[in-house]
């Protein structure tokens, strides 16, 4: 395992064990404060939207920095994520003194991490995600959930994630420095994002972001409530889903069924979101998620193990990688605004149903807009 692989492995372990739970903790905090799930989901999505705003605003600046070397940006990103989990841990541990400030800094720092973290294309091309590694990572959510119900303090789980991100800095320093080209200025990046020739790609990226926010934030919160607010069951369900997805994908690949016509993939993607509206048990969650992930053609933007969405699987290719990341961030922000407005009506169910319907439409559009050759975004 090369240094870059080892660094990313440590980060994925941290994210697999604490990322989704971190946002669940934030949702629970808002619920305890107001005793209203609609207010809690509204506050949570607005916090998540802040993370995306920071990411969108910093991405062009981060893109310009790749000319000076990506390794430094990777280290700064790791420091930002480590601080994010550490500060959230301090807040939940009662040491920081203010939960609101802890959540605010967590959102800002996670947005900074997302904007800064790029893996050089040449380094990523040499990386290999072995089946054994993916299987081991799949068990991390269950371990976290079981430890939490066994009495592990929330703060300690968050501190553990912070430590893993801090440790990832050391192998990153051993990674060969890469200098990439980025020809646009800060304002020019936004001009290119909305340029006429890039509008189709922007729309596709926005759709991906909408679906990503629903999948990585709204759906886990809904599942948490379906499972009677149980950390242990949530972790086990996430692990079983990951394992079953690996198995089904392997079977489909061996049967040469992994490549399906776009209209079939679109139907699978859209119908999965409708099916989520009917889920009411742990088995239902596993089945619908396996159905969704195994049939999804475009998998490189979402790391379901780490519960993270990033353009080109965090790999920097060229300027259009930054535009794609910005487009997805805008999509996440838009869905969060829609959910927050719907939740303000006082109905958690209405907010979730709206999110899933919008995500389903976005999923269908994203698949149909996909092209084999990359033009613009």
HUTASUL-V316691 format. One record per residue. RES is the residue in one small letter. D_FIRST is the distance of its C-alpha to the first C-alpha in whole Angstrom. Layout:
BEGIN
((RES | D_FIRST) (RES | D_FIRST))
END
This chain:
BEGIN
((x | 0) (x | 4) (x | 7) (x | 8) (x | 6) (x | 6) (x | 10) (x | 11) (x | 10) (x | 12) (x | 15) (x | 15) (x | 15) (x | 18) (x | 20) (x | 20) (x | 21) (x | 24) (x | 24) (x | 27) (x | 28) (x | 29) (x | 31) (x | 33) (x | 34) (x | 35) (x | 37) (x | 38) (x | 39) (x | 41) (x | 43) (x | 44) (x | 46) (x | 48) (x | 48) (x | 47) (x | 44) (x | 45) (x | 45) (x | 42) (x | 40) (x | 42) (x | 41) (x | 37) (x | 37) (x | 39) (x | 36) (x | 33) (x | 35) (x | 35) (x | 32) (x | 32) (x | 35) (x | 33) (x | 30) (x | 32) (x | 34) (x | 31) (x | 29) (x | 31) (x | 31) (x | 27) (x | 27) (x | 29) (x | 27) (x | 24) (x | 26) (x | 26) (x | 22) (x | 20) (x | 18) (x | 21) (x | 21) (x | 18) (x | 19) (x | 22) (x | 21) (x | 19) (x | 22) (x | 24) (x | 23) (x | 23) (x | 26) (x | 27) (x | 26) (x | 28) (x | 31) (x | 31) (x | 31) (x | 33) (x | 36) (x | 35) (x | 36) (x | 39) (x | 38) (x | 38) (x | 41) (x | 41) (x | 39) (x | 40) (x | 39) (x | 35) (x | 35) (x | 36) (x | 33) (x | 31) (x | 32) (x | 32) (x | 28) (x | 27) (x | 28) (x | 27) (x | 23) (x | 24) (x | 26) (x | 23) (x | 20) (x | 19) (x | 15) (x | 16) (x | 17) (x | 15) (x | 12) (x | 12) (x | 13) (x | 10) (x | 8) (x | 9) (x | 10) (x | 10) (x | 14) (x | 13) (x | 11) (x | 14) (x | 16) (x | 15) (x | 16) (x | 19) (x | 20) (x | 20) (x | 23) (x | 25) (x | 24) (x | 25) (x | 28) (x | 29) (x | 29) (x | 31) (x | 34) (x | 33) (x | 34) (x | 31) (x | 33) (x | 31) (x | 31) (x | 28) (x | 26) (x | 26) (x | 26) (x | 22) (x | 21) (x | 22) (x | 20) (x | 17) (x | 18) (x | 19) (x | 16) (x | 13) (x | 16) (x | 14) (x | 11) (x | 13) (x | 15) (x | 12) (x | 12) (x | 14) (x | 17) (x | 19) (x | 22) (x | 24) (x | 27) (x | 29) (x | 33) (x | 35) (x | 36) (x | 36) (x | 39) (x | 38) (x | 35) (x | 38) (x | 40) (x | 38) (x | 37) (x | 40) (x | 41) (x | 43) (x | 41) (x | 38) (x | 40) (x | 39) (x | 35) (x | 36) (x | 37) (x | 34) (x | 32) (x | 35) (x | 35) (x | 31) (x | 31) (x | 34) (x | 33) (x | 29) (x | 32) (x | 34) (x | 30) (x | 28) (x | 31) (x | 35) (x | 34) (x | 32) (x | 35) (x | 37) (x | 35) (x | 35) (x | 39) (x | 39) (x | 38) (x | 40) (x | 38) (x | 36) (x | 32) (x | 32) (x | 33) (x | 31) (x | 28) (x | 28) (x | 29) (x | 26) (x | 24) (x | 27) (x | 27) (x | 23) (x | 23) (x | 26) (x | 25) (x | 22) (x | 24) (x | 27) (x | 24) (x | 23) (x | 27) (x | 28) (x | 26) (x | 27) (x | 30) (x | 30) (x | 31) (x | 28) (x | 30) (x | 33) (x | 36) (x | 36) (x | 39) (x | 37) (x | 34) (x | 36) (x | 39) (x | 36) (x | 34) (x | 38) (x | 39) (x | 36) (x | 37) (x | 41) (x | 40) (x | 38) (x | 42) (x | 43) (x | 40) (x | 41) (x | 39) (x | 36) (x | 36) (x | 37) (x | 34) (x | 32) (x | 34) (x | 34) (x | 30) (x | 29) (x | 32) (x | 31) (x | 27) (x | 27) (x | 30) (x | 28) (x | 28) (x | 26) (x | 23) (x | 21) (x | 23) (x | 22) (x | 19) (x | 22) (x | 19) (x | 19) (x | 23) (x | 22) (x | 24) (x | 22) (x | 24) (x | 21) (x | 19) (x | 18) (x | 18) (x | 20) (x | 22) (x | 26) (x | 29) (x | 29) (x | 26) (x | 28) (x | 31) (x | 29) (x | 28) (x | 31) (x | 33) (x | 31) (x | 31) (x | 35) (x | 35) (x | 34) (x | 36) (x | 39) (x | 38) (x | 38) (x | 42) (x | 43) (x | 42) (x | 43) (x | 47) (x | 47) (x | 46) (x | 49) (x | 51) (x | 51) (x | 49) (x | 45) (x | 46) (x | 47) (x | 44) (x | 41) (x | 43) (x | 44) (x | 40) (x | 39) (x | 42) (x | 41) (x | 37) (x | 38) (x | 40) (x | 37) (x | 35) (x | 37) (x | 38) (x | 34) (x | 34) (x | 37) (x | 36) (x | 33) (x | 33) (x | 31) (x | 31) (x | 30) (x | 34) (x | 34) (x | 32))
END
